Amino acid sequence: MTTVKISMADLDEGESTGIKVDGMDVLVCHVEGQFYALHAQCSHARQSLVKGKLRGFQLVCPLHGARFDVRTGACSAGPAQEPIKSFPVTMEAGRVCIDVSKL
């Protein structure tokens, strides 16, 4: 099992940050006191989502405006139609732990 850990203090409420894991971009989001992790690439045009905007639980792609639910990776507005991968997140001693074993 591959686990990546970042400090909870590194990410304020309503913010997201991109990290690299084995060459893949992963986006970590902090929404309503919870942390979520997603593959940081839009399923529509393969655009990076690292500069996407968080609107509550919605992540908006900066290229065409597709929306994804940060809790599940589900696509909630086009032009994308496919979900993006989400990764399990747990908390340990002030750290966000992301299980990326199934990249």
Secondary structure, DSSP 8 states (H G I E B T S, - for coil): --EEEEEGGGS-TT-EEEEEETTEEEEEEEETTEEEEEESB-TTT--B-TT-EEETTEEE-TTT--EEETTT--EEESS--S---EE-EEEETTEEEEE-TT-
